[in-house]
């Protein structure tokens, strides 16, 4: 298994999805080795985790967010500066060395950063390659074409891969539309959220002030995610202005970091709603969990969301949700408000509706919780295991 | 007779610490950063006292002793007077020593270095009165001449100061206001009868305040004889209004630049010529008749090349923050809770809004030099979180916000 991140060193949903899938797969008769681009401690006992380079985790995560250069420590102690593109090249070559002569039956690679490594490994090992697509470049570019160098890697890899896993039907259709890949080569395996991964919310929230506001008749609308163009937050702020105009006691909480941080603060000021907008920056642990729980409504207005794990997490914490129709998670969750990402009026309309109707929020929450109970990573792992069998013709497997 | 009217402004704000939404409704210590933090008010004050206030006051006192003609004027905000009392009584005593010579005049202003004049006349007047009381208490003087925060000035302010009984008011001698006139005379503001206007000669003032240490400047190095020579060139001028931040000496211009030597030698050089002297702002106003009136319908300040309020209220963040704060006025005052009222007033200090300025954010210029925050956005978030906590405290008292 080739991947770019695992919790607790993840920048977003990708690392969580990889972790959960592997955990579920490990219960089958599959011998997994997960190769990361960095060296770090992981509390993982169900598979082997290998570092392709002795690189620290901070630089990898930072450069995954911006196209900047970061210091890179090589195996022999040399130091070089790399951007995200040259990092994935480095990873490609390091992976080949790390795998060496180990036996491999299946190569399973997550997102473009690991695709070249997967194909290089296929060339030397001769085993099938499965590419797992959590997002394509046009998703990350917020509907635009994105970086041509990344597109080149995605297109070539999709053509050369034996099988492709898409995290949603939406993503499958994007792969077909963007790269003309035959539909029957792509299988949809939805992400999930195991409810036993939902940690207990403690009695006392970290958001003392927001809790106080709620006691004064305020409502909190939460968004958690990277502050990046893909997430549709500019539209959400415009909708927020409409909401606040009719429901002034509404606070919009943005949790996460990203290149739009400053832009969103400025936009909120220009819209005249600074008093109703709070940005916390990146959070982990209790404060992060409390961010889900403090919300009367969780909103994910993404322009393009291949899956959207945060919605499942919000449901897990008992918070009703609104999501854009342009999201993978809308294929598996019915009990949610749904809106086209561009429809600011409708977005505002639905948020106001949820704020004003406790019964609607309760119904959404109960229904979604029931849906979440029925989903599990085990069924996803079952699908992936079958795919392994069909691709390799073997039952017991070593997967890298 | 020709006089140098040296006026220096002394101020430090209460900077807001890194204050998060998780602090709101839990801690009300907006201004108490850890000592090592960049926003630590105590640390900044101690540093500036060491680098600027103490050595400069020592020098000024020597000059007052050496030259009976040497005089100057100071404005000292309430917020820094409090900080001096707490963290550098020695520096405060050195200011008191200067004033005790009888040749140092204290200028009136708002206690909290606020822009209240433009948002609430009532609050503005309260802060001016607070400042007057503080100055009387610490220096035994009652200010006669007014300066508004950041030298922000317009016809309305002059009219107000005239009615309030001030004999003079200070303003930036910006070209668009002066037109063909020279700043080196006393003027009368339009629409007023008794008050006089002194306008900063920004070229000469900025030669000292901004350009002194700049080795790329064609006049570098600036010496006292050279500077006195420029002033002697103008035969008709009556008063050279050299207005600047006090921290020019030792902080904006470091000791290594030679700024203290310049200060030591300037009075001696200037007084060499007969008829040359120094005056406080009141003396200049009493001595020279106004030569013309000046009409200033728009607001001028002494900041940036725009010389307007855009450094404080130019972007939407600044406007949101300052508007939100002043919207609370009647509710805050209504509580009668002195601690809450004082925190609200400390948040009015103009520096907070200056830190949110994005005009030159990408150039890393003077705004960045004076800001304890990495970005204007960080300044804004800290401020707004403190604002939320102020709202919380109001709610606790049963006041809706």
Interface residues (C-beta under 8 A of the other chain):
Chain A: X206 X207 X208 X209 X210 X211 X212 X216 X261 X262 X265 X266 X269 X270 X272 X274 X275 X278 X279 X280 X287
Chain B: X20 X21 X22 X24 X25 X26 X315 X316 X317 X319 X320 X321 X324 X358 X375 X377 X380 X381 X384 X385 X387 X388 X389 X392 X395 X400
